[in-house]
Every structure is written in structure tokens, then in C-alpha cells.
């Protein structure tokens, strides 16, 4: 495939999947600006290395791979420094409990190592199949299955502990 045609195809896929690409980046950094920077840098990398694409059918997994690697680079550079604004700090200081169950899931996901979190996010939030995840992460399918199983176990343990802690605090 010629480079201009391929670049147009890549641009079309990016446009179609822009929300998915952003969401994937956001799961890694939990910050809108950083997620947008990751997507932008990933698009730049994708267009710059479009000649490496051999098959147009693999563009989607190739884009996910670039997003994941770029997000991991950003995390390595930042050493995952979390900053809270004054309003959040004041809210937490009062000791009020959140009433949003999805925040518990988000916290549980943050507690996973990157290799487990990546598999869970790609499988359940991006709806990728196991073989697609294996392609994105350049691992074999059995490794992905093992990581997914282990991640789900860890999430279950973490979520159960959180629920028990909440019940204990109420009593």
C-alpha cells in the first residue's frame, strides 16, 4: 500500500476510534491533559512510522499498541505523581465517604500493576478479544489469559476488602 493511501486509512481509523484511544490513554494517566498529549504523540508516531504497517487489517491493534507504549513512557517519566486540588484535599480531610461505586473500581484498578491493569482495560473497557490483546502487548494468548485471570482475582480480593472496610466503619 502506498504511503499517502495508508496515511489516509490510518487517519480515518484514528477519527473513528478517537474516543477509544483517548479513553485508553486516560485509564493509564487519570488526567485529561496527559491523556490528550498521549493521543497526540501516538498519532504523530503512527503517521511517522506508517511504512511499518504490512496489513491494513492490523491498524487498530497497532494503534492500541502505540497508545499503550506511549502511556507507559509518560508514566515512567512522571513516576505516577498524583496531584489533588484544594477542594479535593478539603473534602478528603472531612472524612466523608464517596457514594460512587465506580470510584471503588477505579481505585481497585489503580492498585493493580501495569501488566494486569492493561489486560483488564483492553479486555473490558475496550472490548478487545484475547488474541487482539496478545497482539497489542506482543505476548502469547495463554500469557494474556493468565494475566486476566490473576487480575480478576486481585480485583475481587481488593473490592471485597473495600466492602468489608466500609461495613466495619459503619458499625
BELWOPE-V368706 format. One record per pair of residues at least 12 apart in sequence whose C-alpha atoms are under 8 Angstrom apart, sorted by the first residue. I is the first residue (numbers start at 1). J is the second residue. Records with the same first field share a line. If there is no record, write none. Layout:
I = J + J
//
This chain:
3 = 50 + 51
6 = 50 + 56
7 = 47 + 50
10 = 46 + 47 + 59
13 = 59 + 60
14 = 43
20 = 126
21 = 39 + 64 + 67
22 = 35 + 36 + 39
23 = 35
24 = 67 + 68 + 121 + 122 + 126
25 = 38 + 39 + 67 + 68 + 71
27 = 121
28 = 71 + 72 + 75
29 = 71 + 75 + 80
35 = 71
38 = 67 + 70 + 71 + 74
39 = 67
41 = 70
42 = 63 + 66 + 67 + 70
45 = 66
46 = 63 + 66
61 = 132 + 133 + 135 + 136
62 = 136
64 = 136
65 = 136 + 137
104 = 159 + 162
105 = 159
108 = 155 + 158 + 159
109 = 155
112 = 151 + 154 + 155
115 = 147
116 = 147 + 148 + 150 + 151
117 = 151
119 = 133 + 144 + 147 + 148
120 = 148 + 151 + 152
130 = 144 + 145
//
